[in-house]
């Protein structure tokens, strides 16, 4: 038996701060969940709860594998073709009455269904839970991740669980299956209880995976621990109210997270940001009483032999009122999540040493609050970005691209071989793809494919969007190099991507618009209501498998490749914020 212990994002309240009227969250201590792998049979596994994956009932007397079903359990009585690892043992404990029990409850084995079943004291576990997986032939690691999250929520009153979920897909890669199931349980058990006076933390402490073991499986469990710890931190930061999450506090939380993680952290103050000529960050942040910060984190692999440099850029708007172009009041409370991209990038930086990453990784996360005030930028103002580009601000609510422009320019200056940025950037992307899928676009087809493949392996849905050069003229400004919004009504996600592309030169770059999946309106599989930590799993997989893209060429670049706009001389530009 192998055991992995990790602080998998399950939180317990330790003590309060600041009295009953404070807006600060109570300090939280993660409660560890221990994962182990065992070759024990389901009937002998000792736990409070035995969770069995069950396939959807086949039709026409056929098993989902295509073979005729005997309809008999080990006890010799009808089992109504109910299939799944360990189901026969449970049926035997019930003297062959499992089929009748299931039929009475109208449990069919569809994904998301669960059914509590007694064991009559005949199994090692005190109780059993059937977890629907859908048809056998449709079971995938992603589906098992969702099923594991469902299990975690149903098992919140159990201290220990043994489950056969990792044995439910014998033809799939056991490493991928093990990591998916462990991730699902950890992420499904996540809770944000910082402001709940009567919040009840999950009781789940130990999970035994009944299935194949070995060194590769143990490594998969270790990766799951590292990744889900990172996702949990990102969720915590996204869920934290903006009143307790100023740019300075966000930066301090990042520094605390990254202490002892094998990285160097640099936090720039407002004066230092201004000295670095980051006009976008200064301009967006100047309307708030809480000044901006810029956090740069550098990871150099042990041994000093880096296999290329990957830059991660994340949008860190701790609250977005829209500024002078103020948003409608409905839904504005959700704008505390507008720093989800920065949270994902920083959380990923905390995983690098543990994942054994062999290349250099640098993250750039500008942190601002976009507020209206007498000192805020106004529509029609012109800002000068770090690379000298001047931008006419036609809408102060299109602020994310302004701060990302500075970060992207700095990443290019620092010599990145490839860049990926994450941002809750446009409502247009949500209109196009809904709230479960991120939009992906970039200037290099090979690099876009590499990011998409990482997202697919991680189980985070993304979909490619084009960057047609014909749309670039929609960003023309009368008085500056660029306007920060399109002059047209449609294609807002695309024109936002084209704006960002202006700041990456010839470096391979991918933009992920995570405006939809960064927040979930309700629990859904491994996603929990509120901040989802979307992007952390993709980035963790990407940094682990990163390959430096080939040098740009006419064949390697996508059809969106174009020349950058001419810059106005610095002395002729309008005064920058």
C-alpha positions as a printed Julia matrix, in Angstrom:
577×3 Matrix{Float64}:
   0.0     0.0     0.0
   1.31    3.44   -0.89
   0.23    6.62    0.8
   0.32   10.27   -0.25
  -0.64   12.97    2.21
  -1.38   16.49    1.08
  -3.21   19.64    2.07
  -5.81   19.31   -0.65
  -7.71   22.51   -0.19
 -10.15   21.38    2.49
 -10.32   24.09    5.1
 -11.16   24.33    8.76
 -11.66   27.59   10.66
  -9.02   28.09   13.33
  -9.72   31.51   14.8
 -11.17   34.87   13.96
  -9.48   38.19   13.33
 -10.61   41.74   13.82
 -13.86   41.13   15.7
 -17.35   40.35   14.46
 -17.66   43.32   12.08
 -14.33   42.81   10.33
 -14.35   42.23    6.57
 -11.21   40.13    6.89
 -11.56   36.36    6.5
 -10.91   34.12    9.44
  -7.61   32.34    9.27
  -7.9    28.86    7.82
  -5.87   25.72    8.28
  -6.07   23.12    5.5
  -7.13   19.68    6.69
  -5.04   16.99    5.0
  -6.64   14.17    3.03
  -4.49   11.04    2.85
  -4.63    9.06   -0.38
  -3.46    5.45   -0.59
  -3.56    2.73   -3.23
  -4.44   -0.84   -2.32
  -4.93   -4.11   -4.18
  -7.48   -5.24   -1.57
 -10.81   -6.52   -2.81
 -13.88   -4.37   -2.34
 -15.45   -6.74    0.2
 -12.36   -6.64    2.46
 -11.63   -2.91    2.29
 -12.05   -1.33    5.72
 -13.6     2.15    5.62
 -16.62    4.13    6.74
 -17.84    4.11    3.16
 -17.27    1.88    0.14
 -17.87    3.81   -3.09
 -18.47    1.69   -6.17
 -18.48    3.01   -9.71
 -21.51    1.67  -11.59
 -22.05    1.7   -15.34
 -25.34    2.75  -16.84
 -27.68   -0.2   -17.27
 -27.34   -1.76  -20.75
 -30.33   -2.25  -23.0
 -31.63   -5.26  -24.96
 -29.98   -7.76  -22.68
 -26.5    -6.72  -23.73
 -23.69   -5.66  -21.44
 -22.13   -2.35  -22.34
 -19.07   -4.26  -23.55
 -21.28   -5.82  -26.23
 -21.35   -9.27  -24.61
 -24.55  -10.95  -23.41
 -25.25  -10.37  -19.73
 -25.78  -13.4   -17.52
 -28.09  -11.45  -15.21
 -26.7   -13.42  -12.27
 -24.7   -12.23   -9.27
 -22.19  -14.27   -7.27
 -25.07  -15.25   -5.0
 -26.78  -16.88   -7.99
 -29.7   -14.47   -8.01
 -30.73  -11.85  -10.57
 -28.62   -8.7   -10.53
 -30.46   -6.89  -13.36
 -27.14   -6.64  -15.25
 -25.84   -3.99  -12.8
 -22.15   -3.7   -13.6
 -19.1    -2.15  -12.01
 -16.01   -3.13  -10.01
 -17.07   -4.5    -6.61
 -20.8    -4.59   -7.39
 -20.94   -8.39   -7.14
 -19.52   -8.25   -3.6
 -22.16   -5.76   -2.52
 -24.91   -7.85   -4.14
 -23.7   -10.9    -2.25
 -23.77   -8.97    1.03
 -27.43   -8.15    0.3
 -28.27  -11.78   -0.53
 -28.83  -10.9    -4.17
 -31.31   -8.12   -3.45
 -29.22   -5.26   -4.83
 -31.15   -5.23   -8.12
 -34.45   -4.78   -6.33
 -32.99   -2.06   -4.14
 -31.65   -0.2    -7.16
 -34.86   -0.59   -9.09
 -36.93    0.74   -6.21
 -34.66    3.8    -6.0
 -34.74    4.26   -9.8
 -30.97    4.43   -9.91
 -29.74    3.93  -13.48
 -26.0     4.57  -13.3
 -26.09    7.84  -15.21
 -23.24   10.28  -14.57
 -23.92   12.35  -11.46
 -26.28    9.82   -9.87
 -25.5     8.35   -6.46
 -27.31    5.87   -4.24
 -26.53    4.96   -0.61
 -26.81    1.21    0.04
 -26.51   -0.74    3.33
 -23.92   -3.51    3.68
 -25.67   -5.52    6.41
 -22.36   -5.66    8.27
 -21.02   -8.22    5.79
 -18.36   -6.06    4.18
 -15.29   -4.35    5.56
 -17.0    -1.0     4.99
 -19.84    0.25    7.18
 -21.92    1.54    4.25
 -21.78    1.64    0.47
 -22.41    4.28   -2.17
 -23.11    3.6    -5.83
 -21.71    6.28   -8.13
 -23.06    6.48  -11.68
 -20.48    6.49  -14.49
 -22.63    6.26  -17.61
 -22.12    3.59  -20.3
 -18.96    1.52  -19.85
 -17.57    2.4   -23.27
 -17.95    6.12  -22.56
 -15.92    6.18  -19.33
 -12.87    8.45  -19.56
 -10.42    9.94  -17.03
 -12.36   13.23  -17.29
 -15.61   11.42  -16.52
 -14.0     9.66  -13.57
 -12.75   13.01  -12.26
 -16.32   14.29  -12.25
 -17.6    11.11  -10.61
 -14.91   11.35   -7.93
 -15.96   14.92   -7.16
 -19.56   13.77   -6.8
 -18.37   11.07   -4.42
 -16.45   13.59   -2.32
 -19.54   15.75   -1.81
 -21.69   12.77   -0.84
 -19.01   11.45    1.5
 -18.53   14.64    3.5
 -19.69   12.98    6.72
 -17.42    9.95    6.33
 -13.91    9.97    7.74
 -12.59    7.23    5.46
 -13.59    6.07    1.99
 -12.5     3.14   -0.14
 -13.41    3.29   -3.82
 -13.17    1.19   -6.97
 -13.34    4.2    -9.32
  -9.76    3.72  -10.53
 -10.66    0.17  -11.62
 -13.64    1.33  -13.69
 -11.6     1.99  -16.85
  -9.2    -0.98  -17.17
  -8.3    -0.12  -20.77
  -7.32    3.47  -19.95
  -3.9     4.62  -18.75
  -3.88    3.8   -15.01
  -1.64    6.8   -14.31
  -4.07    9.23  -15.93
  -7.03    7.54  -14.23
  -5.42    7.66  -10.78
  -4.5    11.32  -11.09
  -7.99   12.19  -12.36
  -9.77   10.38   -9.51
  -7.51   11.9    -6.85
  -7.99   15.36   -8.35
 -11.75   14.9    -8.48
 -12.0    13.89   -4.84
  -9.76   16.7    -3.65
 -11.45   19.39   -5.75
 -14.93   18.1    -4.98
 -14.14   18.29   -1.26
 -13.0    21.92   -1.53
 -14.87   24.39    0.68
 -14.54   28.13    1.24
 -15.7    28.7     4.8
 -13.83   31.89    5.71
 -17.02   33.9     6.31
 -19.42   31.11    7.35
 -20.39   31.41   11.01
 -21.8    27.89   11.03
 -19.77   26.32    8.23
 -19.21   22.59    8.64
 -15.95   21.34    7.15
 -15.97   17.99    5.41
 -15.04   15.08    7.66
 -13.24   13.22    4.89
  -9.66   12.41    5.87
  -8.6     9.13    4.23
  -9.24    7.76    0.75
  -8.13    4.33   -0.42
  -8.08    3.73   -4.17
  -8.75    0.05   -4.86
  -6.86   -0.66   -8.03
  -3.46   -1.02   -9.68
  -0.43    0.44   -7.94
   3.26    0.89   -8.65
   5.73    3.76   -8.79
   4.01    5.5   -11.7
   0.69    5.47   -9.86
   2.33    6.85   -6.72
   3.84    9.64   -8.81
   0.38   10.38  -10.21
  -0.98   10.74   -6.68
   1.87   13.08   -5.8
   1.14   15.23   -8.88
  -2.54   15.31   -7.99
  -1.66   16.59   -4.51
   0.57   19.35   -5.88
  -1.89   20.45   -8.54
  -4.99   20.42   -6.34
  -3.21   22.34   -3.6
  -2.49   25.0    -6.22
  -6.06   25.01   -7.5
  -7.37   25.37   -3.95
  -5.16   28.41   -3.34
  -6.35   30.02   -6.56
  -9.97   29.34   -5.57
  -9.4    30.85   -2.15
  -7.99   34.02   -3.68
 -10.78   34.34   -6.24
 -13.45   33.76   -3.57
 -11.95   36.31   -1.18
 -14.02   39.54   -1.21
 -12.31   42.47   -2.85
 -12.42   44.45    0.39
  -9.96   41.95    1.84
  -7.95   41.61   -1.35
  -6.24   44.88   -2.26
  -3.37   44.7    -4.75
  -0.94   44.87   -1.83
  -2.75   42.09    0.05
  -2.92   39.94   -3.08
   0.8    40.4    -3.61
   1.51   39.54    0.04
  -0.58   36.37   -0.28
   1.39   35.38   -3.37
   4.69   35.94   -1.59
   3.52   33.79    1.32
   2.38   31.01   -1.02
   5.68   30.96   -2.88
   7.97   31.01    0.15
  10.08   27.86    0.11
   8.92   26.85   -3.39
  12.25   27.35   -5.15
  11.38   30.67   -6.81
  12.34   34.31   -6.4
   9.55   36.85   -5.93
   9.78   40.54   -6.76
   6.93   42.89   -5.85
   6.99   46.34   -7.45
   5.3    49.23   -5.66
   3.43   52.0    -7.43
   6.53   54.18   -7.62
   8.58   51.31   -9.0
   5.88   50.45  -11.56
   5.93   54.05  -12.74
   9.71   53.95  -12.97
   9.39   50.83  -15.12
   7.24   52.82  -17.59
   4.2    50.6   -17.21
   1.61   53.16  -18.26
  -1.19   50.65  -18.54
  -0.85   49.43  -14.95
  -0.48   52.96  -13.57
  -3.35   54.28  -15.67
  -5.87   51.62  -14.65
  -4.84   51.7   -11.0
  -4.84   55.47  -10.5
  -8.58   55.69   -9.81
  -8.31   53.59   -6.64
  -7.13   54.59   -3.18
  -5.39   51.21   -3.08
  -2.29   51.49   -5.29
  -1.24   48.83   -7.81
   1.4    46.17   -7.48
   3.32   44.15  -10.05
   4.55   40.69   -9.07
   7.29   38.95  -11.02
   8.22   35.39  -10.06
  11.23   33.55  -11.5
  11.9    29.81  -11.4
  15.27   28.47  -12.48
  15.55   24.66  -12.54
  18.15   23.04  -10.29
  21.49   22.54  -11.96
  21.32   25.71  -14.04
  20.53   23.97  -17.35
  17.21   25.43  -18.4
  15.54   24.04  -21.52
  14.06   27.32  -22.68
  11.98   30.0   -20.96
   8.2    29.98  -20.63
   6.38   33.14  -19.53
   3.03   33.03  -17.71
   1.05   36.28  -17.68
  -2.09   36.72  -15.58
  -4.62   39.53  -15.29
  -4.92   40.66  -11.66
  -7.8    43.14  -11.37
  -8.87   42.64   -7.74
 -12.13   44.48   -8.39
 -13.48   45.88  -11.62
 -16.17   48.51  -11.3
 -15.57   49.5   -14.91
 -14.04   52.79  -13.83
 -15.63   55.93  -15.33
 -17.3    53.62  -17.9
 -19.0    52.05  -14.91
 -20.68   48.65  -15.09
 -24.36   48.03  -14.33
 -24.97   47.13  -10.69
 -26.43   43.71  -11.49
 -23.72   41.11  -11.08
 -21.01   43.6   -10.13
 -20.23   41.57   -7.0
 -18.79   38.9    -9.28
 -16.06   41.32  -10.34
 -14.03   40.17   -7.35
 -13.12   37.26   -9.66
 -11.41   39.51  -12.23
  -8.01   38.48  -10.9
  -8.52   34.79  -11.74
  -5.81   34.81  -14.4
  -3.2    36.14  -11.99
  -4.27   33.64   -9.33
  -3.86   30.77  -11.81
  -0.42   31.92  -12.92
   0.86   32.41   -9.37
  -0.6    29.11   -8.14
   1.17   27.34  -11.0
   4.49   28.87   -9.97
   4.09   27.11   -6.62
   4.08   23.69   -8.35
   7.24   23.89  -10.44
   9.85   22.46   -8.09
   7.58   19.66   -6.91
   6.74   18.74  -10.51
  10.42   18.63  -11.45
  10.15   21.24  -14.19
  13.39   21.41  -16.2
  13.02   24.78  -17.91
  12.91   28.38  -16.79
   9.46   29.77  -15.98
   8.69   33.43  -15.24
   5.3    34.82  -14.25
   4.16   38.42  -14.65
   1.04   39.46  -12.75
  -0.05   43.12  -12.69
  -2.46   43.79   -9.81
  -4.82   46.77   -9.84
  -8.26   47.92   -8.74
 -10.34   49.63  -11.44
 -12.41   52.31   -9.7
 -14.08   55.62  -10.65
 -12.8    58.74   -8.94
 -11.59   62.26   -9.67
  -8.17   60.79  -10.39
  -9.3    57.94  -12.63
  -8.49   57.73  -16.31
 -11.22   59.09  -18.55
 -12.5    57.92  -21.92
 -10.34   59.68  -24.49
  -7.16   59.67  -22.38
  -3.97   58.26  -23.92
  -1.62   55.92  -22.09
   1.9    54.95  -23.1
   2.69   51.28  -22.59
   6.07   49.94  -21.53
   7.16   49.23  -25.11
   6.29   52.77  -26.23
   2.94   52.02  -27.84
   0.33   54.71  -27.21
  -3.23   53.59  -26.53
  -6.34   55.75  -26.61
  -8.7    54.59  -23.85
 -12.17   54.7   -25.39
 -13.7    52.58  -22.63
 -12.23   52.34  -19.13
 -14.02   49.01  -18.64
 -11.66   47.44  -21.19
  -8.9    47.69  -18.61
  -7.52   44.17  -18.5
  -5.82   44.42  -21.86
  -4.11   47.64  -20.74
  -2.34   46.02  -17.81
  -1.62   42.84  -19.77
   0.06   44.91  -22.49
   2.75   46.04  -20.05
   3.26   42.51  -18.74
   3.49   41.0   -22.23
   5.98   43.64  -23.31
   8.16   42.92  -20.3
   8.04   39.18  -20.97
   9.25   39.81  -24.52
  12.06   42.07  -23.26
  13.14   39.36  -20.82
  13.66   36.9   -23.67
  10.77   34.48  -23.28
  10.69   31.64  -25.83
   6.91   31.33  -25.47
   4.16   33.17  -23.64
   0.73   32.17  -22.42
  -1.59   34.7   -20.8
  -4.79   34.05  -18.87
  -7.44   36.66  -18.33
 -11.1    37.07  -17.55
 -11.04   39.42  -20.48
 -14.3    39.67  -22.41
 -18.0    39.02  -22.01
 -17.95   38.4   -25.76
 -16.07   35.16  -25.19
 -18.77   34.01  -22.76
 -21.41   34.82  -25.37
 -19.5    32.76  -27.93
 -18.51   29.74  -25.81
 -20.64   29.82  -22.66
 -19.44   29.66  -19.07
 -17.67   26.29  -19.21
 -15.22   26.74  -22.09
 -12.24   29.07  -22.41
 -11.32   30.7   -25.69
  -7.79   30.13  -26.99
  -6.06   32.18  -29.67
  -2.48   32.87  -30.63
   0.08   33.8   -33.24
   1.77   30.4   -33.64
  -0.15   27.27  -34.6
   2.37   24.9   -33.02
   2.24   26.73  -29.71
  -1.56   26.94  -29.77
  -1.69   23.17  -30.32
   0.71   22.56  -27.43
  -1.46   24.6   -25.05
  -4.67   22.94  -26.28
  -3.16   19.47  -25.83
  -2.17   20.34  -22.26
  -5.7    21.57  -21.54
  -7.18   18.38  -22.99
  -4.96   16.19  -20.84
  -5.78   18.28  -17.78
  -9.52   18.06  -18.43
 -10.13   21.81  -18.82
 -12.24   22.58  -21.91
 -10.88   25.16  -24.35
 -11.8    26.07  -27.93
  -9.75   27.92  -30.57
 -10.76   31.33  -31.89
  -9.16   33.03  -34.94
  -7.2    36.26  -35.09
  -8.08   37.5   -38.6
  -5.83   40.4   -39.64
  -8.81   42.02  -41.38
 -10.2    42.91  -37.93
  -7.04   44.76  -36.89
  -8.24   48.05  -38.43
 -11.12   48.06  -35.95
  -8.55   49.03  -33.31
  -7.3    52.11  -35.16
  -7.28   55.31  -33.13
  -7.59   58.85  -34.43
  -4.8    60.14  -32.22
  -2.79   57.15  -30.9
  -1.21   53.92  -32.13
  -4.14   51.83  -30.92
  -7.59   52.14  -29.38
  -8.37   49.85  -26.47
 -11.71   48.72  -27.91
 -13.05   47.9   -31.34
 -15.0    50.41  -33.41
 -17.35   47.57  -34.38
 -20.08   45.82  -32.41
 -19.08   42.19  -32.89
 -16.11   39.9   -32.36
 -15.09   41.48  -29.07
 -13.07   38.47  -27.88
 -11.16   38.42  -31.16
 -10.36   42.13  -31.25
  -9.21   41.93  -27.64
  -6.84   39.16  -28.7
  -5.61   41.26  -31.61
  -4.92   44.11  -29.2
  -2.77   41.84  -27.02
  -0.96   40.44  -30.04
   0.4    43.93  -30.71
   2.69   43.55  -27.69
   4.32   40.15  -28.27
   6.32   40.78  -31.43
   7.55   37.51  -32.96
   7.46   35.51  -29.72
   5.14   32.49  -29.78
   2.11   33.54  -27.75
  -1.26   32.14  -26.67
  -4.1    34.05  -25.03
  -6.67   32.2   -22.93
  -9.88   34.12  -22.29
 -11.24   32.46  -19.15
 -14.09   34.91  -18.5
 -16.64   32.08  -18.62
 -15.11   29.15  -16.7
 -13.28   31.22  -14.04
 -16.46   31.21  -11.98
 -19.12   28.52  -11.61
 -22.73   29.42  -10.75
 -23.18   26.03   -9.02
 -21.25   22.89   -8.14
 -20.56   20.94  -11.32
 -18.26   17.94  -11.3
 -14.88   18.98   -9.94
 -15.88   22.65  -10.12
 -17.35   24.25   -7.03
 -19.68   27.22   -6.89
 -17.67   30.44   -7.03
 -14.04   30.6    -8.08
 -12.95   27.5    -9.98
  -9.19   27.95  -10.26
  -9.6    27.35  -13.98
  -6.3    27.28  -15.83
  -4.12   25.95  -13.01
  -4.43   22.34  -14.16
  -3.73   23.33  -17.76
  -0.69   25.4   -16.84
   0.65   22.71  -14.5
   0.45   20.19  -17.33
   1.93   22.69  -19.78
   4.96   23.56  -17.65
   5.6    19.86  -17.06
   5.62   18.97  -20.76
   6.74   22.27  -22.33
   8.75   22.2   -25.53
  10.23   25.37  -26.97
   8.31   26.23  -30.17
  10.28   26.35  -33.38
  11.56   29.71  -34.55
   8.94   31.75  -36.41
   8.56   31.2   -40.11
   5.93   31.93  -42.7
   4.73   28.34  -42.39
   4.79   28.15  -38.61
   2.85   31.34  -38.04
  -0.9    31.28  -38.27
  -2.9    33.35  -40.72
  -3.26   36.03  -38.07
   0.39   37.09  -38.37
   0.75   40.76  -39.18
   3.08   43.72  -38.71
   2.93   45.74  -35.56
   1.65   49.32  -35.82
   4.1    52.16  -36.14
   4.91   53.9   -32.89
   4.54   57.6   -32.33
   7.77   59.21  -31.08
   7.73   59.52  -27.29
   8.01   63.29  -27.32
   4.92   63.68  -29.49
   2.64   61.41  -27.5
   0.02   62.8   -25.21
   0.78   62.84  -21.56
   0.67   59.36  -20.06
  -1.12   58.52  -16.85
